Amino acid sequence: IEYLEDYEPETYLSYLSGDMLISHAMDIAERAMERSCDIVQKATDGIFEEKELEKAIDAVSDDAYRTVYQEIITS
């Protein structure tokens, strides 16, 4: 919602006036969560030790967020 308001004000106002802003934001959040989970899953496939898994998840979490932000939120 903040991204739309700041960078795409016309789209923001269109969604807001059509009562679609919240549903749009929820759709984007769901897609972003699914994509983030896919990225982390692929990066951690084959890691079974808990400590190694935690380190791997920490290592890819920021990259996953950046990827999702570029692919879904700002598209």
CHARMM internal coordinates of N, CA and C (Angstrom, degrees):
IC EDIT
DIST 1 N 1 CA 1.4538
DIST 1 CA 1 C 1.5254
ANGL 1 N 1 CA 1 C 109.53
DIST 1 C 2 N 1.3319
ANGL 1 CA 1 C 2 N 116.65
DIHE 1 N 1 CA 1 C 2 N -44.24
DIST 2 N 2 CA 1.4662
ANGL 1 C 2 N 2 CA 120.04
DIHE 1 CA 1 C 2 N 2 CA 179.23
DIST 2 CA 2 C 1.5224
ANGL 2 N 2 CA 2 C 111.36
DIHE 1 C 2 N 2 CA 2 C -62.81
DIST 2 C 3 N 1.3428
ANGL 2 CA 2 C 3 N 115.85
DIHE 2 N 2 CA 2 C 3 N -40.49
DIST 3 N 3 CA 1.4635
ANGL 2 C 3 N 3 CA 118.66
DIHE 2 CA 2 C 3 N 3 CA 178.93
DIST 3 CA 3 C 1.5315
ANGL 3 N 3 CA 3 C 110.06
DIHE 2 C 3 N 3 CA 3 C -60.56
DIST 3 C 4 N 1.3159
ANGL 3 CA 3 C 4 N 117.07
DIHE 3 N 3 CA 3 C 4 N -47.73
DIST 4 N 4 CA 1.4668
ANGL 3 C 4 N 4 CA 120.02
DIHE 3 CA 3 C 4 N 4 CA 179.45
DIST 4 CA 4 C 1.5212
ANGL 4 N 4 CA 4 C 111.16
DIHE 3 C 4 N 4 CA 4 C -60.68
DIST 4 C 5 N 1.3084
ANGL 4 CA 4 C 5 N 115.92
DIHE 4 N 4 CA 4 C 5 N -45.81
DIST 5 N 5 CA 1.4677
ANGL 4 C 5 N 5 CA 119.90
DIHE 4 CA 4 C 5 N 5 CA -178.28
DIST 5 CA 5 C 1.5296
ANGL 5 N 5 CA 5 C 111.22
DIHE 4 C 5 N 5 CA 5 C -61.25
DIST 5 C 6 N 1.3278
ANGL 5 CA 5 C 6 N 116.58
DIHE 5 N 5 CA 5 C 6 N -41.33
DIST 6 N 6 CA 1.4647
ANGL 5 C 6 N 6 CA 120.76
DIHE 5 CA 5 C 6 N 6 CA -176.78
DIST 6 CA 6 C 1.5240
ANGL 6 N 6 CA 6 C 113.90
DIHE 5 C 6 N 6 CA 6 C -80.34
DIST 6 C 7 N 1.3372
ANGL 6 CA 6 C 7 N 117.20
DIHE 6 N 6 CA 6 C 7 N -40.03
DIST 7 N 7 CA 1.4583
ANGL 6 C 7 N 7 CA 120.20
DIHE 6 CA 6 C 7 N 7 CA -170.07
DIST 7 CA 7 C 1.5360
ANGL 7 N 7 CA 7 C 115.15
DIHE 6 C 7 N 7 CA 7 C -111.98
DIST 7 C 8 N 1.3069
ANGL 7 CA 7 C 8 N 116.83
DIHE 7 N 7 CA 7 C 8 N -18.31
DIST 8 N 8 CA 1.4640
ANGL 7 C 8 N 8 CA 120.97
DIHE 7 CA 7 C 8 N 8 CA 178.04
DIST 8 CA 8 C 1.5262
ANGL 8 N 8 CA 8 C 109.46
DIHE 7 C 8 N 8 CA 8 C -136.53
DIST 8 C 9 N 1.3247
ANGL 8 CA 8 C 9 N 116.63
DIHE 8 N 8 CA 8 C 9 N 66.46
DIST 9 N 9 CA 1.4627
ANGL 8 C 9 N 9 CA 119.79
DIHE 8 CA 8 C 9 N 9 CA -174.14
DIST 9 CA 9 C 1.5321
ANGL 9 N 9 CA 9 C 113.80
DIHE 8 C 9 N 9 CA 9 C -61.32
DIST 9 C 10 N 1.3246
ANGL 9 CA 9 C 10 N 118.25
DIHE 9 N 9 CA 9 C 10 N -31.99
DIST 10 N 10 CA 1.4696
ANGL 9 C 10 N 10 CA 119.83
DIHE 9 CA 9 C 10 N 10 CA 179.31
DIST 10 CA 10 C 1.5289
ANGL 10 N 10 CA 10 C 110.93
DIHE 9 C 10 N 10 CA 10 C -66.80
DIST 10 C 11 N 1.3222
ANGL 10 CA 10 C 11 N 115.88
DIHE 10 N 10 CA 10 C 11 N -43.35
DIST 11 N 11 CA 1.4624
ANGL 10 C 11 N 11 CA 120.23
DIHE 10 CA 10 C 11 N 11 CA 177.47
DIST 11 CA 11 C 1.5175
ANGL 11 N 11 CA 11 C 109.89
DIHE 10 C 11 N 11 CA 11 C -65.19
DIST 11 C 12 N 1.3180
ANGL 11 CA 11 C 12 N 116.25
DIHE 11 N 11 CA 11 C 12 N -42.49
DIST 12 N 12 CA 1.4674
ANGL 11 C 12 N 12 CA 121.32
DIHE 11 CA 11 C 12 N 12 CA 178.09
DIST 12 CA 12 C 1.5204
ANGL 12 N 12 CA 12 C 110.65
DIHE 11 C 12 N 12 CA 12 C -56.36
DIST 12 C 13 N 1.3271
ANGL 12 CA 12 C 13 N 117.05
DIHE 12 N 12 CA 12 C 13 N -49.90
DIST 13 N 13 CA 1.4619
ANGL 12 C 13 N 13 CA 120.97
DIHE 12 CA 12 C 13 N 13 CA -178.96
DIST 13 CA 13 C 1.5162
ANGL 13 N 13 CA 13 C 111.70
DIHE 12 C 13 N 13 CA 13 C -65.16
DIST 13 C 14 N 1.3205
ANGL 13 CA 13 C 14 N 116.86
DIHE 13 N 13 CA 13 C 14 N -36.00
DIST 14 N 14 CA 1.4632
ANGL 13 C 14 N 14 CA 120.82
DIHE 13 CA 13 C 14 N 14 CA 177.91
DIST 14 CA 14 C 1.5278
ANGL 14 N 14 CA 14 C 110.79
DIHE 13 C 14 N 14 CA 14 C -62.95
DIST 14 C 15 N 1.3376
ANGL 14 CA 14 C 15 N 116.37
DIHE 14 N 14 CA 14 C 15 N -48.51
DIST 15 N 15 CA 1.4675
ANGL 14 C 15 N 15 CA 120.16
DIHE 14 CA 14 C 15 N 15 CA 177.74
DIST 15 CA 15 C 1.5195
ANGL 15 N 15 CA 15 C 111.24
DIHE 14 C 15 N 15 CA 15 C -63.79
DIST 15 C 16 N 1.3067
ANGL 15 CA 15 C 16 N 116.20
DIHE 15 N 15 CA 15 C 16 N -40.46
DIST 16 N 16 CA 1.4596
ANGL 15 C 16 N 16 CA 120.80
DIHE 15 CA 15 C 16 N 16 CA -178.73
DIST 16 CA 16 C 1.5200
ANGL 16 N 16 CA 16 C 111.01
DIHE 15 C 16 N 16 CA 16 C -63.94
DIST 16 C 17 N 1.3241
ANGL 16 CA 16 C 17 N 117.32
DIHE 16 N 16 CA 16 C 17 N -45.90
DIST 17 N 17 CA 1.4608
ANGL 16 C 17 N 17 CA 120.32
DIHE 16 CA 16 C 17 N 17 CA -177.86
DIST 17 CA 17 C 1.5273
ANGL 17 N 17 CA 17 C 111.93
DIHE 16 C 17 N 17 CA 17 C -71.02
DIST 17 C 18 N 1.3132
ANGL 17 CA 17 C 18 N 117.19
DIHE 17 N 17 CA 17 C 18 N -24.80
DIST 18 N 18 CA 1.4623
ANGL 17 C 18 N 18 CA 120.44
DIHE 17 CA 17 C 18 N 18 CA 179.25
DIST 18 CA 18 C 1.5177
ANGL 18 N 18 CA 18 C 113.27
DIHE 17 C 18 N 18 CA 18 C -94.96
DIST 18 C 19 N 1.3253
ANGL 18 CA 18 C 19 N 117.33
DIHE 18 N 18 CA 18 C 19 N 12.07
DIST 19 N 19 CA 1.4703
ANGL 18 C 19 N 19 CA 122.51
DIHE 18 CA 18 C 19 N 19 CA -178.21
DIST 19 CA 19 C 1.5291
ANGL 19 N 19 CA 19 C 112.33
DIHE 18 C 19 N 19 CA 19 C 53.14
DIST 19 C 20 N 1.3310
ANGL 19 CA 19 C 20 N 116.63
DIHE 19 N 19 CA 19 C 20 N 36.03
DIST 20 N 20 CA 1.4549
ANGL 19 C 20 N 20 CA 121.55
DIHE 19 CA 19 C 20 N 20 CA -178.96
DIST 20 CA 20 C 1.5269
ANGL 20 N 20 CA 20 C 111.98
DIHE 19 C 20 N 20 CA 20 C -113.16
DIST 20 C 21 N 1.3131
ANGL 20 CA 20 C 21 N 117.94
DIHE 20 N 20 CA 20 C 21 N -1.01
DIST 21 N 21 CA 1.4641
ANGL 20 C 21 N 21 CA 121.08
DIHE 20 CA 20 C 21 N 21 CA -174.00
DIST 21 CA 21 C 1.5263
ANGL 21 N 21 CA 21 C 112.24
DIHE 20 C 21 N 21 CA 21 C -62.65
DIST 21 C 22 N 1.3070
ANGL 21 CA 21 C 22 N 117.70
DIHE 21 N 21 CA 21 C 22 N -48.17
DIST 22 N 22 CA 1.4618
ANGL 21 C 22 N 22 CA 121.46
DIHE 21 CA 21 C 22 N 22 CA -177.69
DIST 22 CA 22 C 1.5276
ANGL 22 N 22 CA 22 C 110.63
DIHE 21 C 22 N 22 CA 22 C -66.62
DIST 22 C 23 N 1.3326
ANGL 22 CA 22 C 23 N 117.73
DIHE 22 N 22 CA 22 C 23 N -44.26
DIST 23 N 23 CA 1.4673
ANGL 22 C 23 N 23 CA 119.33
DIHE 22 CA 22 C 23 N 23 CA 179.84
DIST 23 CA 23 C 1.5238
ANGL 23 N 23 CA 23 C 111.06
DIHE 22 C 23 N 23 CA 23 C -65.19
DIST 23 C 24 N 1.3374
ANGL 23 CA 23 C 24 N 116.93
DIHE 23 N 23 CA 23 C 24 N -36.76
DIST 24 N 24 CA 1.4592
ANGL 23 C 24 N 24 CA 120.55
DIHE 23 CA 23 C 24 N 24 CA 176.49
DIST 24 CA 24 C 1.5271
ANGL 24 N 24 CA 24 C 109.96
DIHE 23 C 24 N 24 CA 24 C -64.07
DIST 24 C 25 N 1.3122
ANGL 24 CA 24 C 25 N 117.36
DIHE 24 N 24 CA 24 C 25 N -45.59
DIST 25 N 25 CA 1.4630
ANGL 24 C 25 N 25 CA 121.72
DIHE 24 CA 24 C 25 N 25 CA 179.92
DIST 25 CA 25 C 1.5284
ANGL 25 N 25 CA 25 C 111.01
DIHE 24 C 25 N 25 CA 25 C -62.68
DIST 25 C 26 N 1.3224
ANGL 25 CA 25 C 26 N 117.41
DIHE 25 N 25 CA 25 C 26 N -39.79
DIST 26 N 26 CA 1.4645
ANGL 25 C 26 N 26 CA 120.87
DIHE 25 CA 25 C 26 N 26 CA 179.11
DIST 26 CA 26 C 1.5251
ANGL 26 N 26 CA 26 C 110.78
DIHE 25 C 26 N 26 CA 26 C -66.96
DIST 26 C 27 N 1.3243
ANGL 26 CA 26 C 27 N 117.35
DIHE 26 N 26 CA 26 C 27 N -38.90
DIST 27 N 27 CA 1.4581
ANGL 26 C 27 N 27 CA 121.24
DIHE 26 CA 26 C 27 N 27 CA 177.35
DIST 27 CA 27 C 1.5233
ANGL 27 N 27 CA 27 C 110.78
DIHE 26 C 27 N 27 CA 27 C -63.15
DIST 27 C 28 N 1.3252
ANGL 27 CA 27 C 28 N 116.23
DIHE 27 N 27 CA 27 C 28 N -46.16
DIST 28 N 28 CA 1.4647
ANGL 27 C 28 N 28 CA 121.00
DIHE 27 CA 27 C 28 N 28 CA 178.68
DIST 28 CA 28 C 1.5261
ANGL 28 N 28 CA 28 C 110.37
DIHE 27 C 28 N 28 CA 28 C -62.25
DIST 28 C 29 N 1.3155
ANGL 28 CA 28 C 29 N 117.50
DIHE 28 N 28 CA 28 C 29 N -43.01
DIST 29 N 29 CA 1.4712
ANGL 28 C 29 N 29 CA 121.25
DIHE 28 CA 28 C 29 N 29 CA -179.95
DIST 29 CA 29 C 1.5269
ANGL 29 N 29 CA 29 C 110.84
DIHE 28 C 29 N 29 CA 29 C -62.52
DIST 29 C 30 N 1.3145
ANGL 29 CA 29 C 30 N 117.33
DIHE 29 N 29 CA 29 C 30 N -41.58
DIST 30 N 30 CA 1.4553
ANGL 29 C 30 N 30 CA 121.01
DIHE 29 CA 29 C 30 N 30 CA 179.30
DIST 30 CA 30 C 1.5348
ANGL 30 N 30 CA 30 C 110.97
DIHE 29 C 30 N 30 CA 30 C -64.70
DIST 30 C 31 N 1.3165
ANGL 30 CA 30 C 31 N 116.65
DIHE 30 N 30 CA 30 C 31 N -46.29
DIST 31 N 31 CA 1.4649
ANGL 30 C 31 N 31 CA 120.65
DIHE 30 CA 30 C 31 N 31 CA 178.69
DIST 31 CA 31 C 1.5261
ANGL 31 N 31 CA 31 C 111.11
DIHE 30 C 31 N 31 CA 31 C -63.21
DIST 31 C 32 N 1.3231
ANGL 31 CA 31 C 32 N 116.24
DIHE 31 N 31 CA 31 C 32 N -39.79
DIST 32 N 32 CA 1.4668
ANGL 31 C 32 N 32 CA 120.51
DIHE 31 CA 31 C 32 N 32 CA 179.59
DIST 32 CA 32 C 1.5235
ANGL 32 N 32 CA 32 C 111.14
DIHE 31 C 32 N 32 CA 32 C -65.21
DIST 32 C 33 N 1.3125
ANGL 32 CA 32 C 33 N 117.06
DIHE 32 N 32 CA 32 C 33 N -41.65
DIST 33 N 33 CA 1.4629
ANGL 32 C 33 N 33 CA 120.78
DIHE 32 CA 32 C 33 N 33 CA 179.33
DIST 33 CA 33 C 1.5247
ANGL 33 N 33 CA 33 C 110.38
DIHE 32 C 33 N 33 CA 33 C -64.45
DIST 33 C 34 N 1.3363
ANGL 33 CA 33 C 34 N 117.16
DIHE 33 N 33 CA 33 C 34 N -44.49
DIST 34 N 34 CA 1.4604
ANGL 33 C 34 N 34 CA 120.78
DIHE 33 CA 33 C 34 N 34 CA 179.10
DIST 34 CA 34 C 1.5288
ANGL 34 N 34 CA 34 C 110.92
DIHE 33 C 34 N 34 CA 34 C -61.09
DIST 34 C 35 N 1.3200
ANGL 34 CA 34 C 35 N 116.83
DIHE 34 N 34 CA 34 C 35 N -44.31
DIST 35 N 35 CA 1.4679
ANGL 34 C 35 N 35 CA 121.00
DIHE 34 CA 34 C 35 N 35 CA -179.09
DIST 35 CA 35 C 1.5235
ANGL 35 N 35 CA 35 C 110.52
DIHE 34 C 35 N 35 CA 35 C -66.06
DIST 35 C 36 N 1.3358
ANGL 35 CA 35 C 36 N 117.71
DIHE 35 N 35 CA 35 C 36 N -41.64
DIST 36 N 36 CA 1.4651
ANGL 35 C 36 N 36 CA 121.35
DIHE 35 CA 35 C 36 N 36 CA 177.70
DIST 36 CA 36 C 1.5232
ANGL 36 N 36 CA 36 C 110.72
DIHE 35 C 36 N 36 CA 36 C -60.28
DIST 36 C 37 N 1.3145
ANGL 36 CA 36 C 37 N 116.39
DIHE 36 N 36 CA 36 C 37 N -44.29
DIST 37 N 37 CA 1.4648
ANGL 36 C 37 N 37 CA 120.55
DIHE 36 CA 36 C 37 N 37 CA 179.31
DIST 37 CA 37 C 1.5227
ANGL 37 N 37 CA 37 C 110.89
DIHE 36 C 37 N 37 CA 37 C -63.31
DIST 37 C 38 N 1.3289
ANGL 37 CA 37 C 38 N 117.23
DIHE 37 N 37 CA 37 C 38 N -40.41
DIST 38 N 38 CA 1.4669
ANGL 37 C 38 N 38 CA 120.72
DIHE 37 CA 37 C 38 N 38 CA 177.31
DIST 38 CA 38 C 1.5227
ANGL 38 N 38 CA 38 C 111.18
DIHE 37 C 38 N 38 CA 38 C -60.83
DIST 38 C 39 N 1.3221
ANGL 38 CA 38 C 39 N 116.47
DIHE 38 N 38 CA 38 C 39 N -44.83
DIST 39 N 39 CA 1.4661
ANGL 38 C 39 N 39 CA 120.75
DIHE 38 CA 38 C 39 N 39 CA -179.19
DIST 39 CA 39 C 1.5253
ANGL 39 N 39 CA 39 C 110.41
DIHE 38 C 39 N 39 CA 39 C -62.51
DIST 39 C 40 N 1.3191
ANGL 39 CA 39 C 40 N 117.18
DIHE 39 N 39 CA 39 C 40 N -46.84
DIST 40 N 40 CA 1.4685
ANGL 39 C 40 N 40 CA 121.16
DIHE 39 CA 39 C 40 N 40 CA -179.42
DIST 40 CA 40 C 1.5279
ANGL 40 N 40 CA 40 C 110.02
DIHE 39 C 40 N 40 CA 40 C -65.57
DIST 40 C 41 N 1.3350
ANGL 40 CA 40 C 41 N 117.04
DIHE 40 N 40 CA 40 C 41 N -40.87
DIST 41 N 41 CA 1.4640
ANGL 40 C 41 N 41 CA 120.79
DIHE 40 CA 40 C 41 N 41 CA 179.68
DIST 41 CA 41 C 1.5197
ANGL 41 N 41 CA 41 C 111.16
DIHE 40 C 41 N 41 CA 41 C -60.51
DIST 41 C 42 N 1.3164
ANGL 41 CA 41 C 42 N 117.17
DIHE 41 N 41 CA 41 C 42 N -46.97
DIST 42 N 42 CA 1.4624
ANGL 41 C 42 N 42 CA 120.83
DIHE 41 CA 41 C 42 N 42 CA -179.75
DIST 42 CA 42 C 1.5277
ANGL 42 N 42 CA 42 C 111.59
DIHE 41 C 42 N 42 CA 42 C -64.38
DIST 42 C 43 N 1.3170
ANGL 42 CA 42 C 43 N 116.33
DIHE 42 N 42 CA 42 C 43 N -37.19
DIST 43 N 43 CA 1.4615
ANGL 42 C 43 N 43 CA 120.47
DIHE 42 CA 42 C 43 N 43 CA -178.52
DIST 43 CA 43 C 1.5236
ANGL 43 N 43 CA 43 C 112.66
DIHE 42 C 43 N 43 CA 43 C -73.32
DIST 43 C 44 N 1.3136
ANGL 43 CA 43 C 44 N 117.03
DIHE 43 N 43 CA 43 C 44 N -22.35
DIST 44 N 44 CA 1.4626
ANGL 43 C 44 N 44 CA 120.04
DIHE 43 CA 43 C 44 N 44 CA -176.42
DIST 44 CA 44 C 1.5230
ANGL 44 N 44 CA 44 C 113.05
DIHE 43 C 44 N 44 CA 44 C -110.26
DIST 44 C 45 N 1.3209
ANGL 44 CA 44 C 45 N 118.04
DIHE 44 N 44 CA 44 C 45 N 4.91
DIST 45 N 45 CA 1.4646
ANGL 44 C 45 N 45 CA 120.73
DIHE 44 CA 44 C 45 N 45 CA 177.18
DIST 45 CA 45 C 1.5194
ANGL 45 N 45 CA 45 C 110.74
DIHE 44 C 45 N 45 CA 45 C -56.22
DIST 45 C 46 N 1.3072
ANGL 45 CA 45 C 46 N 116.12
DIHE 45 N 45 CA 45 C 46 N 133.14
DIST 46 N 46 CA 1.4498
ANGL 45 C 46 N 46 CA 120.58
DIHE 45 CA 45 C 46 N 46 CA 177.14
DIST 46 CA 46 C 1.5156
ANGL 46 N 46 CA 46 C 114.62
DIHE 45 C 46 N 46 CA 46 C 88.15
DIST 46 C 47 N 1.3149
ANGL 46 CA 46 C 47 N 118.31
DIHE 46 N 46 CA 46 C 47 N -3.03
DIST 47 N 47 CA 1.4655
ANGL 46 C 47 N 47 CA 121.37
DIHE 46 CA 46 C 47 N 47 CA 177.85
DIST 47 CA 47 C 1.5280
ANGL 47 N 47 CA 47 C 107.53
DIHE 46 C 47 N 47 CA 47 C -98.10
DIST 47 C 48 N 1.3162
ANGL 47 CA 47 C 48 N 115.56
DIHE 47 N 47 CA 47 C 48 N 120.57
DIST 48 N 48 CA 1.4530
ANGL 47 C 48 N 48 CA 118.96
DIHE 47 CA 47 C 48 N 48 CA -174.75
DIST 48 CA 48 C 1.5247
ANGL 48 N 48 CA 48 C 113.74
DIHE 47 C 48 N 48 CA 48 C -115.99
DIST 48 C 49 N 1.3289
ANGL 48 CA 48 C 49 N 117.66
DIHE 48 N 48 CA 48 C 49 N -19.34
DIST 49 N 49 CA 1.4658
ANGL 48 C 49 N 49 CA 119.35
DIHE 48 CA 48 C 49 N 49 CA 177.83
DIST 49 CA 49 C 1.5226
ANGL 49 N 49 CA 49 C 108.84
DIHE 48 C 49 N 49 CA 49 C -76.98
DIST 49 C 50 N 1.3159
ANGL 49 CA 49 C 50 N 115.94
DIHE 49 N 49 CA 49 C 50 N 133.68
DIST 50 N 50 CA 1.4569
ANGL 49 C 50 N 50 CA 121.19
DIHE 49 CA 49 C 50 N 50 CA -174.63
DIST 50 CA 50 C 1.5286
ANGL 50 N 50 CA 50 C 113.00
DIHE 49 C 50 N 50 CA 50 C -59.04
DIST 50 C 51 N 1.3256
ANGL 50 CA 50 C 51 N 117.68
DIHE 50 N 50 CA 50 C 51 N -44.53
DIST 51 N 51 CA 1.4646
ANGL 50 C 51 N 51 CA 120.63
DIHE 50 CA 50 C 51 N 51 CA -178.69
DIST 51 CA 51 C 1.5235
ANGL 51 N 51 CA 51 C 111.33
DIHE 50 C 51 N 51 CA 51 C -65.32
DIST 51 C 52 N 1.3228
ANGL 51 CA 51 C 52 N 116.86
DIHE 51 N 51 CA 51 C 52 N -42.00
DIST 52 N 52 CA 1.4644
ANGL 51 C 52 N 52 CA 120.56
DIHE 51 CA 51 C 52 N 52 CA 178.58
DIST 52 CA 52 C 1.5286
ANGL 52 N 52 CA 52 C 110.29
DIHE 51 C 52 N 52 CA 52 C -66.10
DIST 52 C 53 N 1.3255
ANGL 52 CA 52 C 53 N 115.87
DIHE 52 N 52 CA 52 C 53 N -39.10
DIST 53 N 53 CA 1.4596
ANGL 52 C 53 N 53 CA 120.68
DIHE 52 CA 52 C 53 N 53 CA 179.36
DIST 53 CA 53 C 1.5249
ANGL 53 N 53 CA 53 C 111.14
DIHE 52 C 53 N 53 CA 53 C -63.35
DIST 53 C 54 N 1.3230
ANGL 53 CA 53 C 54 N 117.20
DIHE 53 N 53 CA 53 C 54 N -44.02
DIST 54 N 54 CA 1.4642
ANGL 53 C 54 N 54 CA 121.04
DIHE 53 CA 53 C 54 N 54 CA 178.21
DIST 54 CA 54 C 1.5272
ANGL 54 N 54 CA 54 C 111.12
DIHE 53 C 54 N 54 CA 54 C -61.11
DIST 54 C 55 N 1.3292
ANGL 54 CA 54 C 55 N 117.08
DIHE 54 N 54 CA 54 C 55 N -42.99
DIST 55 N 55 CA 1.4647
ANGL 54 C 55 N 55 CA 120.96
DIHE 54 CA 54 C 55 N 55 CA 178.49
DIST 55 CA 55 C 1.5235
ANGL 55 N 55 CA 55 C 111.04
DIHE 54 C 55 N 55 CA 55 C -63.20
DIST 55 C 56 N 1.3229
ANGL 55 CA 55 C 56 N 116.63
DIHE 55 N 55 CA 55 C 56 N -42.58
DIST 56 N 56 CA 1.4623
ANGL 55 C 56 N 56 CA 120.63
DIHE 55 CA 55 C 56 N 56 CA -179.85
DIST 56 CA 56 C 1.5257
ANGL 56 N 56 CA 56 C 111.27
DIHE 55 C 56 N 56 CA 56 C -65.30
DIST 56 C 57 N 1.3047
ANGL 56 CA 56 C 57 N 116.63
DIHE 56 N 56 CA 56 C 57 N -41.73
DIST 57 N 57 CA 1.4747
ANGL 56 C 57 N 57 CA 120.30
DIHE 56 CA 56 C 57 N 57 CA 179.10
DIST 57 CA 57 C 1.5205
ANGL 57 N 57 CA 57 C 109.95
DIHE 56 C 57 N 57 CA 57 C -63.66
DIST 57 C 58 N 1.3250
ANGL 57 CA 57 C 58 N 117.08
DIHE 57 N 57 CA 57 C 58 N -44.31
DIST 58 N 58 CA 1.4651
ANGL 57 C 58 N 58 CA 120.25
DIHE 57 CA 57 C 58 N 58 CA 177.65
DIST 58 CA 58 C 1.5250
ANGL 58 N 58 CA 58 C 111.34
DIHE 57 C 58 N 58 CA 58 C -60.28
DIST 58 C 59 N 1.3163
ANGL 58 CA 58 C 59 N 115.78
DIHE 58 N 58 CA 58 C 59 N -39.26
DIST 59 N 59 CA 1.4626
ANGL 58 C 59 N 59 CA 120.46
DIHE 58 CA 58 C 59 N 59 CA -177.02
DIST 59 CA 59 C 1.5241
ANGL 59 N 59 CA 59 C 112.57
DIHE 58 C 59 N 59 CA 59 C -67.81
DIST 59 C 60 N 1.3243
ANGL 59 CA 59 C 60 N 117.69
DIHE 59 N 59 CA 59 C 60 N -35.16
DIST 60 N 60 CA 1.4679
ANGL 59 C 60 N 60 CA 119.18
DIHE 59 CA 59 C 60 N 60 CA -176.41
DIST 60 CA 60 C 1.5245
ANGL 60 N 60 CA 60 C 113.89
DIHE 59 C 60 N 60 CA 60 C -97.36
DIST 60 C 61 N 1.3151
ANGL 60 CA 60 C 61 N 118.22
DIHE 60 N 60 CA 60 C 61 N -9.37
DIST 61 N 61 CA 1.4643
ANGL 60 C 61 N 61 CA 120.64
DIHE 60 CA 60 C 61 N 61 CA -176.91
DIST 61 CA 61 C 1.5261
ANGL 61 N 61 CA 61 C 112.59
DIHE 60 C 61 N 61 CA 61 C -59.79
DIST 61 C 62 N 1.3217
ANGL 61 CA 61 C 62 N 117.58
DIHE 61 N 61 CA 61 C 62 N -46.47
DIST 62 N 62 CA 1.4619
ANGL 61 C 62 N 62 CA 120.17
DIHE 61 CA 61 C 62 N 62 CA 179.49
DIST 62 CA 62 C 1.5170
ANGL 62 N 62 CA 62 C 111.69
DIHE 61 C 62 N 62 CA 62 C -65.09
DIST 62 C 63 N 1.3287
ANGL 62 CA 62 C 63 N 116.09
DIHE 62 N 62 CA 62 C 63 N -41.40
DIST 63 N 63 CA 1.4650
ANGL 62 C 63 N 63 CA 119.81
DIHE 62 CA 62 C 63 N 63 CA 177.82
DIST 63 CA 63 C 1.5280
ANGL 63 N 63 CA 63 C 110.76
DIHE 62 C 63 N 63 CA 63 C -63.62
DIST 63 C 64 N 1.3151
ANGL 63 CA 63 C 64 N 116.39
DIHE 63 N 63 CA 63 C 64 N -40.22
DIST 64 N 64 CA 1.4642
ANGL 63 C 64 N 64 CA 120.36
DIHE 63 CA 63 C 64 N 64 CA 178.62
DIST 64 CA 64 C 1.5239
ANGL 64 N 64 CA 64 C 110.26
DIHE 63 C 64 N 64 CA 64 C -62.20
DIST 64 C 65 N 1.3326
ANGL 64 CA 64 C 65 N 116.58
DIHE 64 N 64 CA 64 C 65 N -43.94
DIST 65 N 65 CA 1.4670
ANGL 64 C 65 N 65 CA 119.91
DIHE 64 CA 64 C 65 N 65 CA 179.54
DIST 65 CA 65 C 1.5307
ANGL 65 N 65 CA 65 C 110.94
DIHE 64 C 65 N 65 CA 65 C -60.87
DIST 65 C 66 N 1.3390
ANGL 65 CA 65 C 66 N 116.56
DIHE 65 N 65 CA 65 C 66 N -45.76
DIST 66 N 66 CA 1.4684
ANGL 65 C 66 N 66 CA 119.95
DIHE 65 CA 65 C 66 N 66 CA -179.91
DIST 66 CA 66 C 1.5266
ANGL 66 N 66 CA 66 C 111.35
DIHE 65 C 66 N 66 CA 66 C -62.61
DIST 66 C 67 N 1.3150
ANGL 66 CA 66 C 67 N 116.49
DIHE 66 N 66 CA 66 C 67 N -41.79
DIST 67 N 67 CA 1.4657
ANGL 66 C 67 N 67 CA 120.92
DIHE 66 CA 66 C 67 N 67 CA 179.10
DIST 67 CA 67 C 1.5162
ANGL 67 N 67 CA 67 C 110.75
DIHE 66 C 67 N 67 CA 67 C -63.07
DIST 67 C 68 N 1.3024
ANGL 67 CA 67 C 68 N 116.53
DIHE 67 N 67 CA 67 C 68 N -47.12
DIST 68 N 68 CA 1.4697
ANGL 67 C 68 N 68 CA 121.06
DIHE 67 CA 67 C 68 N 68 CA -179.86
DIST 68 CA 68 C 1.5190
ANGL 68 N 68 CA 68 C 110.38
DIHE 67 C 68 N 68 CA 68 C -63.46
DIST 68 C 69 N 1.3150
ANGL 68 CA 68 C 69 N 116.85
DIHE 68 N 68 CA 68 C 69 N -41.16
DIST 69 N 69 CA 1.4639
ANGL 68 C 69 N 69 CA 119.92
DIHE 68 CA 68 C 69 N 69 CA 179.62
DIST 69 CA 69 C 1.5258
ANGL 69 N 69 CA 69 C 111.03
DIHE 68 C 69 N 69 CA 69 C -60.40
DIST 69 C 70 N 1.3246
ANGL 69 CA 69 C 70 N 115.87
DIHE 69 N 69 CA 69 C 70 N -42.68
DIST 70 N 70 CA 1.4582
ANGL 69 C 70 N 70 CA 119.98
DIHE 69 CA 69 C 70 N 70 CA -179.84
DIST 70 CA 70 C 1.5231
ANGL 70 N 70 CA 70 C 112.26
DIHE 69 C 70 N 70 CA 70 C -72.88
DIST 70 C 71 N 1.3364
ANGL 70 CA 70 C 71 N 117.92
DIHE 70 N 70 CA 70 C 71 N -41.08
DIST 71 N 71 CA 1.4503
ANGL 70 C 71 N 71 CA 121.13
DIHE 70 CA 70 C 71 N 71 CA -174.62
DIST 71 CA 71 C 1.5255
ANGL 71 N 71 CA 71 C 113.48
DIHE 70 C 71 N 71 CA 71 C -78.14
DIST 71 C 72 N 1.3019
ANGL 71 CA 71 C 72 N 117.29
DIHE 71 N 71 CA 71 C 72 N -38.37
DIST 72 N 72 CA 1.4726
ANGL 71 C 72 N 72 CA 119.94
DIHE 71 CA 71 C 72 N 72 CA -169.70
DIST 72 CA 72 C 1.5160
ANGL 72 N 72 CA 72 C 112.84
DIHE 71 C 72 N 72 CA 72 C -112.54
DIST 72 C 73 N 1.2923
ANGL 72 CA 72 C 73 N 117.86
DIHE 72 N 72 CA 72 C 73 N -51.94
DIST 73 N 73 CA 1.4553
ANGL 72 C 73 N 73 CA 120.85
DIHE 72 CA 72 C 73 N 73 CA -171.70
DIST 73 CA 73 C 1.5136
ANGL 73 N 73 CA 73 C 111.50
DIHE 72 C 73 N 73 CA 73 C -67.92
DIST 73 C 74 N 1.3317
ANGL 73 CA 73 C 74 N 117.63
DIHE 73 N 73 CA 73 C 74 N -43.51
DIST 74 N 74 CA 1.4537
ANGL 73 C 74 N 74 CA 119.74
DIHE 73 CA 73 C 74 N 74 CA -175.46
DIST 74 CA 74 C 1.5286
ANGL 74 N 74 CA 74 C 112.94
DIHE 73 C 74 N 74 CA 74 C -96.17
DIST 74 C 75 N 1.3080
ANGL 74 CA 74 C 75 N 117.86
DIHE 74 N 74 CA 74 C 75 N 7.11
DIST 75 N 75 CA 1.4687
ANGL 74 C 75 N 75 CA 119.27
DIHE 74 CA 74 C 75 N 75 CA 179.70
DIST 75 CA 75 C 1.5125
ANGL 75 N 75 CA 75 C 112.02
DIHE 74 C 75 N 75 CA 75 C -92.31
END
COOR INIT
IC SEED 1 N 1 CA 1 C
IC BUILD
